[in-house]
Amino acid sequence: MHLGENTVKRLGVHCSLVGRDRSAVAEEILGTWLARYGKGRAIFEAEDQPRDPAGDADDDRLDVATLERESAEEEAA
C-alpha cells in the first residue's frame, strides 16, 4: 500500500508523539475503517466468533486518557 507524502509525514509525527510503531498505527486505522466500511467481512469472520469492529479486543496497550482519568480519581480519593 502506498500513502501520500504528507500522510506519511503526519503519520510519522503522530507516532513519534505517542510512542507507537507506524505500521501498528496504520494497521489499526485501516482495520477500523474496514470494519466500518469494508466489504467481504463474512469471508474473514467465523459465525461463532464475536465481532470486534475496532480490532482491539486483544489490545493490552495503555490508553493515555484512561491513565489520566484513573490518576485524577486517585488524587481525589
N, C-alpha and C positions, 0 to 999 in steps of 0.2 A: 504494500500500500504506500502511496506517495502522498505526502502532505505539502501544502504550500509553504513557502519560505517563512512568511510571517507566522503561520500556525506553528511551525516547528520552533521558531524563536520564542513565541509566547508559551508553548508547552514547556520548553527548557527553563524559562524563567519561573514559571509556576512550580515546576518540580523541584527546582533549587530552593525556592522559598519554603516549600512544605516538606522537603527532605525525602522525596519519593522518586522511584525509578520512572523514567519517561515511558518505557514500554508498559509498565504496570498501569500507569495512569491512562495511557491511550487505550489499553485493553478494557479498562473499567468504563471509560466513556463510550467506546464503541459497543461494548456489551450491553450497557444501559440503553443506548439508542436502539440496538437491535431488539432488545426485549420489548421495547415500546412500539417500534415501527416496523421491525424486520419481518419478512415473510419466511416461511419454511420452519417455523418454530416446532411443529409437530415432528419433524424429522429428528430433531436433537433432544427432545424431551420424551421420557418414558411416561406412560399413562399413570403408573403407580408412584411416581416421584412428585414431591411438592414443587411448585413453581417458585423460582427465586428470580423475580424480574430485575432486581438491581445487581444480581450476581455477587452478593456479599454475605450470604448465609454462613459461609465458612471463613469469613474475613475476620481475623482477630487483631487487626491493626487498631491502635488507639485513635479515637476521634478527639480532636482538639476541643471542640465545643462541649463534648461530654466531660472532658477533664476539667475545663474551666467551670462548668456548672457544679460538678462534684466538689471542686475546691471551694467555690463560693458557699456551698451548702455546709461544708465542714467548718469554714470560718464563722458562719452564722450560728452554728450549734454551740 
